[in-house]
Amino acid sequence: MLDLGRLRALHAVAVHGSVGGAAAALGYTPSAVSQQISKLERETRTVLLERQGRGVVLTDAARRLADTAQRVLALVEQAEVTLEEQRGAAVGRLMIASFATGARGLLPGALADLRARCPELDVRLLETDPYLAAELVARGEVDLAVVQDWPSVPLPVQDGLARMDLGPDPVDLLLPAGHPLAELAVVPVGRLRGQRWISVPPGNICHDWLLRTMREAGEEPDVVYQIGEFETQIALIDAGLGLGLVPRLGRGALPAGVVARPVVPEPSRRVFALWRAQTSRRPAVTEALRAVRARWEELERPGAA
């Protein structure tokens, strides 16, 4: 009989494309994942991974086995949901994915509350882009994802996923304190033409939004610095190297040399949670959603950090 843990490791490699990516998602070391795959190869007497450059690729036999593993894992999940529902307690492992500022500004408080209320629940957190997070939930690699999108750049959500809207996350224009636009109380989008931009790299939903917004204003934006971390973007803005559009969620106090100004029309991204509809009755999922919702409402109160 095939070992379920080894099938899970193979499926994770198929989903993430590498042993390292699978290890990060499963919470193991790359060595542990490689050992699981090696044992599965001996168990099936089949070569499953082949070297290609510095990485590995799945053989045809491995891809077929990974597809079967996905169906098996879905059945196991259904059984676990039924048993957990009967017990009425949040137990087992819960994997949560989130975009960076959600992981920093929203989830620490929510996860602390969840651990206090559900001490038997083993919660894991993976930081990743919303595009990938939604795919991981649909594939069964992640149980719950906190994601974001923009009204003009909606996040594709596959069938079979449930959604809980949290609310808008306003975005401000951050610019050096001595910049001419800093004298304005509110900055019209049309005044942003001709600027040097600091933004996240292409393929990120925030980058896609900036491109679309500035193109609608009649200009191809000049993104001179492509930086994944908003804190690094702020440091570059503080050095007078460009402007940035930075969401408020997870944003700390600004340096003295950086000011925030609202933009009109106001850019605002939408924050929401995704999970597989078939796990909606699972206590671990319902408790996690409750904790995320409660923390969001605390952040929405006047004067909250």
Secondary structure, 3 states (H helix, E strand, C coil): CCCHHHHHHHHHHHHHCCHHHHHHHHCCCHHHHHHHHHHHHHHHCCCCEEEECCEEEECHHHHHHHHHHHHHHHHHHHHHHHHHHHHCCCCEEEEEEECHHHHHHCHHHHHHHHHHHCCCEEEEEEECCHHHHHHHHHHCCCCEEEEEEECCECCCCCCCEEEEEEEEEEEEEEEECCCHHHHCCCEEHHHHCCCEEEECCCCCHHHHHHHHHHHHCCCCCEEEEECCCHHHHHHHHHCCCCEEEEECCCCCCCCCCEEEECEECCCEEEEEEEEEHHHCCCHHHHHHHHHHHHHHHHHHCCCCC
